[in-house]
């Protein structure tokens, strides 16, 4: 299952994260893929706001992981500076990825072989055209049969309601 969003500001990107947070459950792993500046941290801020731990969010670029407490534990990883697979093992990733919190992973492409079979993949990209510097494309992919049993219709409805008109008719 896939969803496509286009946002025009950081605020809209965070709002998409809030909408997504309503569907997340303990044990979920959310991998965020994208270049520098693509909006990963802003989307995570929105998710954390929706999970009642948003005021605590900062990118763990140097620490690799931040833990937030809201409705349940949220683990925010940033693997931008990961240098080896050994660092991932030393971090004890399995306790997090297969635990009872929600894992939000920036730079998931660097640890893709460690992701569980079922996860939510979010692919972000900037538009980077003159006049569209704040626009982001956000492609959400639900990977795994048990995840597909959730009621994603609310996200689907939100997707259609918030697409820019020019993009909406291209997708239909």
Backbone torsions as a table, in degrees:
resi	resn	phi	psi	omega
1	UNK	NA	137.7	-177.6
2	UNK	-133.9	151.0	175.6
3	UNK	-137.0	144.0	179.4
4	UNK	-125.5	129.3	176.9
5	UNK	-125.2	151.8	169.6
6	UNK	-126.7	126.8	178.3
7	UNK	-115.0	155.6	-178.4
8	UNK	-115.5	2.8	180.0
9	UNK	-158.4	165.6	175.6
10	UNK	-60.7	-39.4	-179.5
11	UNK	-60.0	-43.4	178.2
12	UNK	-65.9	-38.4	178.2
13	UNK	-62.9	-44.5	177.2
14	UNK	-62.5	-37.2	-179.7
15	UNK	-64.2	-39.2	175.3
16	UNK	-59.9	-42.2	177.3
17	UNK	-59.8	-41.6	177.7
18	UNK	-61.8	-42.5	178.6
19	UNK	-62.3	-42.9	179.8
20	UNK	-64.9	-36.5	-177.2
21	UNK	-59.2	-28.5	-178.7
22	UNK	-65.3	-19.1	-177.7
23	UNK	-103.3	-6.3	-177.7
24	UNK	-81.1	149.8	-179.6
25	UNK	-134.9	156.4	175.9
26	UNK	-53.3	137.7	-177.4
27	UNK	98.4	-11.0	-179.7
28	UNK	-74.4	144.3	173.4
29	UNK	-118.4	125.6	-179.7
30	UNK	-117.9	114.5	178.9
31	UNK	-98.6	125.0	178.2
32	UNK	-106.3	124.7	-176.0
33	UNK	-115.9	137.7	176.2
34	UNK	158.6	162.9	-179.2
35	UNK	-73.1	171.2	172.4
36	UNK	-55.4	136.5	176.9
37	UNK	78.4	10.2	-177.2
38	UNK	-83.1	-9.2	175.7
39	UNK	108.8	11.2	-177.2
40	UNK	-58.5	-49.6	-177.3
41	UNK	-66.4	-37.4	178.1
42	UNK	-65.0	-39.5	177.5
43	UNK	-64.4	-42.0	177.9
44	UNK	-63.5	-39.1	176.6
45	UNK	-58.6	-40.4	177.6
46	UNK	-66.0	-44.1	178.3
47	UNK	-58.9	-46.5	-177.8
48	UNK	-67.2	-34.2	174.3
49	UNK	-60.7	-44.6	178.7
50	UNK	-65.1	-27.1	179.6
51	UNK	-93.9	10.1	176.4
52	UNK	67.8	32.9	174.7
53	UNK	-138.4	21.7	-172.2
54	UNK	-66.7	-31.2	-176.5
55	UNK	-70.0	-13.1	-177.1
56	UNK	-91.8	-8.6	-165.9
57	UNK	-73.9	128.5	168.7
58	UNK	-148.3	151.6	-176.7
59	UNK	-71.5	128.5	-178.8
60	UNK	-86.9	47.4	-174.7
61	UNK	-54.3	-37.0	-176.9
62	UNK	-99.6	-25.3	-178.3
63	UNK	-91.0	-14.4	-176.0
64	UNK	75.2	-33.0	-178.4
65	UNK	-147.0	138.3	169.0
66	UNK	-119.7	143.4	176.2
67	UNK	-113.9	133.8	178.3
68	UNK	-122.2	149.5	176.4
69	UNK	-117.4	122.2	175.2
70	UNK	-133.0	-123.9	175.9
71	UNK	-62.1	-31.0	174.4
72	UNK	-157.8	172.6	-177.5
73	UNK	-63.4	139.4	175.7
74	UNK	-125.3	127.3	-179.1
75	UNK	-111.1	119.4	-176.4
76	UNK	-109.0	109.4	-179.6
77	UNK	-100.3	147.3	171.1
78	UNK	-134.7	106.0	-175.7
79	UNK	-98.2	21.4	179.9
80	UNK	-58.8	-41.7	-175.4
81	UNK	-98.6	15.4	179.4
82	UNK	-68.0	133.7	-176.1
83	UNK	-106.7	-20.7	-177.3
84	UNK	-158.0	161.0	175.5
85	UNK	-63.1	-30.8	179.7
86	UNK	-58.1	-37.7	178.9
87	UNK	-62.5	-35.4	179.6
88	UNK	-68.4	-43.0	177.0
89	UNK	-63.6	-43.1	179.8
90	UNK	-62.1	-32.3	179.3
91	UNK	-68.3	-19.7	-177.8
92	UNK	74.2	42.5	-174.5
93	UNK	-52.0	-34.7	-175.7
94	UNK	-61.5	-35.6	177.8
95	UNK	-60.8	-34.6	-179.1
96	UNK	-84.3	-52.6	-174.6
97	UNK	-64.7	-27.2	-178.2
98	UNK	-118.3	23.7	-178.6
99	UNK	-98.8	-158.5	-174.5
100	UNK	-104.8	9.3	175.8
101	UNK	-101.9	-173.8	173.8
102	UNK	-106.8	129.1	178.3
103	UNK	-101.7	125.7	176.3
104	UNK	-115.4	116.5	-168.8
105	UNK	-118.2	108.5	172.4
106	UNK	-80.4	143.4	-177.5
107	UNK	63.3	43.7	-179.4
108	UNK	-61.4	-24.1	179.0
109	UNK	-62.1	-21.6	179.9
110	UNK	-81.2	-13.9	-178.5
111	UNK	-130.6	24.9	-172.9
112	UNK	-57.8	-33.4	-179.9
113	UNK	-71.7	-13.8	179.1
114	UNK	-94.4	-13.7	-178.0
115	UNK	-66.3	146.6	177.0
116	UNK	-65.5	168.2	179.8
117	UNK	-62.6	-29.6	179.8
118	UNK	-116.4	123.5	178.1
119	UNK	-158.7	169.7	176.6
120	UNK	-104.8	117.4	-180.0
121	UNK	-100.5	127.3	179.3
122	UNK	-120.9	118.7	-176.3
123	UNK	-109.0	115.7	-176.9
124	UNK	-111.4	142.3	175.1
125	UNK	-149.1	144.1	175.9
126	UNK	-83.3	154.3	177.9
127	UNK	-79.9	-41.2	175.4
128	UNK	53.7	38.4	172.2
129	UNK	-111.6	154.9	-179.9
130	UNK	-56.1	128.1	-179.5
131	UNK	85.6	-6.8	-178.8
132	UNK	-124.1	23.7	-173.9
133	UNK	-60.9	-26.1	-179.2
134	UNK	-91.9	-3.4	-178.4
135	UNK	-79.6	142.3	177.4
136	UNK	-133.3	141.8	169.2
137	UNK	-99.5	132.5	-179.3
138	UNK	-126.0	114.1	-178.7
139	UNK	-109.5	114.2	-178.4
140	UNK	-102.7	124.2	178.5
141	UNK	-118.6	127.1	177.4
142	UNK	-95.2	115.3	-174.0
143	UNK	-113.7	111.0	177.7
144	UNK	127.8	138.7	-174.3
145	UNK	-66.4	-37.0	-179.2
146	UNK	-71.3	-31.9	175.8
147	UNK	-67.5	-33.7	-178.8
148	UNK	-68.1	-13.5	-179.8
149	UNK	-80.0	-9.2	179.8
150	UNK	-74.5	165.3	-178.1
151	UNK	-87.0	78.6	-178.4
152	UNK	-79.4	-2.5	-176.7
153	UNK	-56.8	-34.4	-179.8
154	UNK	-63.7	-36.2	177.0
155	UNK	-71.2	-38.8	178.0
156	UNK	-61.6	-43.9	178.4
157	UNK	-64.4	-40.1	178.6
158	UNK	-64.9	-38.3	179.2
159	UNK	-57.9	-52.1	-177.6
160	UNK	-65.2	-37.7	-177.0
161	UNK	-71.0	-21.3	-172.9
162	UNK	-115.1	7.3	175.5
163	UNK	-75.7	139.3	172.1
164	UNK	-59.3	143.2	-174.7
165	UNK	-53.4	-41.4	-178.8
166	UNK	-64.6	-36.3	-179.6
167	UNK	-76.6	-35.4	-177.5
168	UNK	-56.8	-45.6	-177.0
169	UNK	-72.9	-19.7	175.5
170	UNK	-72.5	-34.3	-177.0
171	UNK	-79.8	-24.4	-174.1
172	UNK	-72.3	NA	NA
